[in-house]
Amino acid sequence: MGELTMPYWLESDTYADDPVWDVLAGGRADRVDQLQAAYTRLKSAASHQLTDGYLTEGTALRYCRGRRQLLDLLCTSVLDQPPRLHRPGDECTCLGDTPWIEGYSFRIHAFLRRNPSKAEYLRNRAQRADLKDPRLKAMVYDRDGGSCRYCRSGPLSPKAGRARDRRKVLSYDHVDPDQPAGPDGSGLVVACGRCNEAKGHRTPYEADMALLPAPTAAERAAWTARGTVLQDLPDQTRITAETAPDHRSDADPVTDRTTDPPDVPTADPDDNTGGDVRPDHDDHQHDQPVPWSGKGAGTGRGGHPTDPPPAPPLRPQQPRAPDSPDIYHRRSRAPAPADPYIWPPGAVPVQPPPSEDHHGKP
């Protein structure tokens, strides 16, 4: 089935009852309805066009049904609150320190506080496509010997998706939660359910975990001949038949249960274990460790305006504040571990963010 591209945006439960509307409308109920309807259409347009809340003059007037007075009211500050729409030159914390993108005349107040940026939307779509690509997953499975790249449990079987012991569950993890797998699949690795859930939506550095090197051809052959062996990391509680949990939790979800319904109504949106994992017989590189990109959030802040002004240039995704986390990852973008990680021998050295000054041992 094709990608779901239906636009959406999130609104607070108090949206309709905010006293700002009554003040802007001068107490007229019909004007309140007009303002709320126009504002809703503007948000829908910004969401559909992936403009991070920016609107051109023509788009804004069109969705206000040509009523300049409605547009002016939405740009008016009342009750000591910011206006619903910002113009170039406005000062507001929601605008951040980045310069206004030329070609746009308005920007919806705090649009990115509750809604995904273009960078986040495109990242989520790309990661969802990764986990629906059987060729990519087959290549990654073959490269990693079907074993977890964090604890070496494996080889794992796709038939164990409902096992109580999460070390038996085959899943695929995006090493950097803000990046897709990439053309060579280096950003996607095999992970057991336990390690994937423990890592969550963090980089290995943020999760204080080591990304182990991809196995050699000899190691893969030995693991296949040996059969499945389950491992525990040093800081993990040993799993036995009595202590195995009887639940599933989120592990690298590629859809959001609230905002991103699955393509198949009966499918489990958190199940990333499906698909054929038999490797294709193409020439893949098997013996090279997966490199770490060292990058943080994806690039973005662009748009597709329907009017003549050109699309704005791409910009880096800005760190999110704790009160407006990334709705896909449910966290702000820049958490920092308390101490640098001391990497075990042979582990791929995942570097800390370049903006932080860490002095860990190599």
N, C-alpha and C positions, 0 to 999 in steps of 0.2 A: 504494500500500500504506500501511497505517497506521503510526503512530510505534511504534518499539520501546520498550517501557516495562519490559522485564524488569530487575529489580533486580540489582545486582552490587556486589561490594566487592573490594578488593585486600588480599591477605595476604602476609606475608613467607614465604620458603622455609623458615624455621626455626620456623614456627608450631607444628607438631606436636611438635617435639623440644625446645621451650623447657623448661628445668628447673623453671620456675615451676609448671607443671602438676603435676609429681610432688610438689612440696612442698605445694601447696594440697590435693592429694588424699591426703596422708599415705602416699604410696607405693602406694596402691590403684589398680590398672590400670582397674578398672571405674569408679571415681570420676573418673579422668582422662578417660575417654571421655564421661562425663556432663557434666563441666565444659566440655570442648571442644565438645560438641554443643550445649549451652545457649548458649555464647558465640557460636557460629556462627549459631544461630537469632536471637539478639539483634542481631547485625550485619545479618542479612538483613532483619529488621523495620525497623531504622533506615534502611537503604538504601531499602527499598520505600516507607516513609512520608515520606521526605525530611525527616528531623528533625535533620540534622547530628549524629547520634549520641545525641540525647536519647531517653529512654525513660520512659514513665509507669510507675507502680507496677504497675498491672494488666497492662500489656504485658510487663514484665520477669518477673512471676510466671508468666504464661501460657506464655512461651517457655522458662521453667525448669521447666515441667510442674508448677507449683505447689510446687516444693521450695524453701522459704525458705533451707535450708542451702546450696544451690548458689549462690543469690543472695548470701548473706553471704560465701561463700568468694571469689566473684568481686570483691567489694568489699574484700578483704583484701590488704594489701601484704606481700610476702615477698621475700627475697633482695635487699633494698634496692632493689626496683623498685616503681613505682606499681601500684596495683590495676588489674585489668582493667576495672572499672566505678567511676566516681566518684559520690559523693553530694554534695548541696549542702553547702558549707562546706569541701570538700577543696581543697587547694592543689597545683596541678600546672601546669607550663609549658604543657601542651596546652590548658588551660582559658582561657588568655589573661587579659586584664583586663576582659572583658565580664561583666556580672552574669549570674547563673544565670537561666534562663528559668523563670518560675513555672509550675507545673502539671506539671513533670517531676520525677521522683524520682532518675533515674540518667542518667549520660552515659558512653558508651563511651570509654575512654582513647585519645587520639590518633586518633580516628576520621577527622578531616579531614586528617591527615597523608598518608594514602594514598588517600583517597576524595574525590569531588567534594562540595562543599557544595550546598545547595539552589540558591543563586544561580548556581553554575557549571553545574549540571545544566540549569536552566531556560534559561540563556543558550545553552548548546550546542544545546538542542532548538530554540530560536527561530532560531538562525543556520542550523541544518540546514533548517528549514522555509523560510527565506529563499531558499536556493539550490535549493530544489525548486519554487519558485513561478514559473511561466513569465510570468505577468502582471507581477510585480515586476521580473524580469530584463529583460523587454521595455521597461518604462518606464525603467529605469536605462540600458539600452543606448541608447535613443532620446535621453534627456536628455544623455548624455555623448557623443553622436555616434559611439558604438562605439569610442571612442579612450581610451587609457590616461590616467587622471587624474593620473598621476605623471610621465610622460615624453612624452605626446601621441602615442605610436605608434598608428597606426590609419588608417582604420577597420579593426577586427579582425574576422575571420571565425570563426564557431564550427567551421568545417571544418578549421581548422589546429591542432586540439588536440594532435597528435603531431609538430608541426614541431620540427626541431632548434633553430632560432632561436627562443628563448623570447619574443622581442618580438612574434612573429606570433600567439602563443597568446592567445585570449580567455579571461579569467577574471574573477571578481567578488570584490572585497575588502571585508571589513567594516573600515571606517576605524578604529573603535575595536574592538579584538578582544574587549572585554568587553560590547559592546552589539549588539543586533540591528539590522536595517535601519531599523526604525521605521515608523510608518504611512505616511509620505510617501517612504520609501525613501532618506532623506538619509544614512543610515549605511552605504549600500552603493554602491560605485562600480565602474566598469569599470577593470580593470588588466591590463596585459600580463603574461604569465607571468613575465618577468624581474623586473619591479618587485614583483609580488606575492610572489615568492620572496625577494627582497632585503628586503622589509619584514617578512615573517614575521608572527609573532603579537605585533606591537608597534603602538603608535600611530605616526602620522607623526612626531611629535615625538621619540619614543624611537628611531625608525629614522633620524633626521636626514634626513627627506625632506619635500618640500613637496606638499601636496594642492592641485593647480591648480584654478582656477575651472571650473565647468561651462561649456561653450561656448555661444555665442549661436546663434540660428537661422541667421544668415548664415554663421557659422563651420562649423556642421554641414553646411550645403549645400555650402560650398566644399570641405570634406574629402571628402564623398561624390563630388563631381565630379572631384576630383583623384586619388582612388584611395589605396591604402595607402602610407603613408610610415613608415619605422621610425626611431626616435630613440634616441640614447644620452644618458644623463645625464652631466654633466661628470665625475663621479667613477667612471663605469663604463667598463670596457674595451670598446673598439669591437669589435662582432661582425662577423665575416666568414664566408664559407663554410668556411674552414679552422679558425676558432676557435670555431664554434658547438658547444656541448656536446651530447652525445648521451645525455641523461638527463633524467628528470623528478625534481622534488623537491616537498616539501610546500609548498603555497601556500594558506593559509586553509582547512585541512581542517575539515570539519564532522562528521566521524566519526573515531573513534580505531580504528586497526586492531586493537588488542588488546582494548579494552573496548566498542567500539561496532560490531559487524559491520554491513555495509551491508544495506539492505532486500532488494536483489537479489543473490543469491550471486555472480553473475558480474560485477557492476558494480565499477568502480574507485572505492574510497571516497574517493580524493583528487581525482576528476575533477569539478570544479565548472563545467565548460564546457558541459554539456549543456542541453537545453531550448530551446524556441523563443524566438528573440530578435527576432522581428518585432513591432513595437510595435502595441498595440491602439489603436483610434481613439477613446479616451476623452480627456477634456480634462485634460492633464497640464501642470504648470508646467515649461517647458523652459529658461527663460533666467535662472533664479536660481541662484547658486552654492550648493553644498551647505554648510550651516552645520555647524560643529564643536560637539559637545555639551559638550566640556570636562569630561566625567565620566570617572571611573576605572571601578573594578569595579562590577558590578551589585549590586542590593540583594538581601538574602536572609536566611538564618537563620530559617526558619519550620518548619512541620511539619504533619503530618496525623495526630495521635494518634487511636487507635481508641477511647480512653476519654473520659469526659465533659469533662476539662479543655479549655478553648478553645485554638485554635491560637495559638502564640506570635507576637508582633509581628515584622515584618520588620526586619532590621538590615543595616547595610552589610557587604559582604564584607571581612573583615580581610586586610591584606597577608600574603602567605605567605612563610615563611622559606626560605632556599636549600635546606634539607634536606627540605622538603615542598612542592615546586612544584605549581602547578596542573597536574593530570594531562592536561588537554586542551591547554594551551598549552606545557607542559613548561618553564615558567619561573616564578620568583616574580613577584608582581604589581607590584612597585615599582622597576624598574630606572630609573636616571637617566642621561641623556647627560652626557658630560664638559663640554660647552660648549653654550650656547643656540644655536639655529639662527638664521641671518640670512636672513629670508625674501626670495625674489626678488619683483620687482614683480608684483602681481596675484595672488599666491598667497593662499590662504585661511589666515589666521593661526591655526594650531593652538597653543593656549596650553599652557604647561607645567603639571604638577600644582599645585594651589593651595597644597599644603603645602610646596613648595620655593620658595626665594627665588632667582629667576633675574633677571639684569639684562642681557638681550640687547638688541640694537638692534631697533627696530620693523621 
